[in-house]
Amino acid sequence: MSIFDVTNDTLFAASLYQSSQLEEIANRTLYKGLQAFVDKNYADAITAFKQSVALTPTSSTGLNALDYMARSYLSQENTES
C-alpha cells in the first residue's frame, strides 16, 4: 500500500478524529478559563478563552468562550479590548 492509496473514507476518519481532539482540548481550555473566571482572575480567564476560541472558533465551545471572554472584559471594566 502506497501513501497515495488513501481513500476518502480514511481521510474523513482522520479529519473527524483530529476535529474531536481539537474540541476536547478546547473544552479543557474553556474549563480552565471558567475556573479562573470564578476565581476572579480575569486576565488568565481571558487568555484561556482566547485559546479555546482559536482551537474551535465555530463550535459551541468557541461561542461559549467568546461569551465568557466578553464577561471577563466587562468584569475588568475593560470595554475597549
Secondary structure, 3 states (H helix, E strand, C coil): CCCCCCCHHHHHHHHHHHHHHHHHHHHHHHHHHHHHHHCCCHHHHHHHHHHHHHHCCCCHHHHHHHHHHHHHHHHCCCCCC
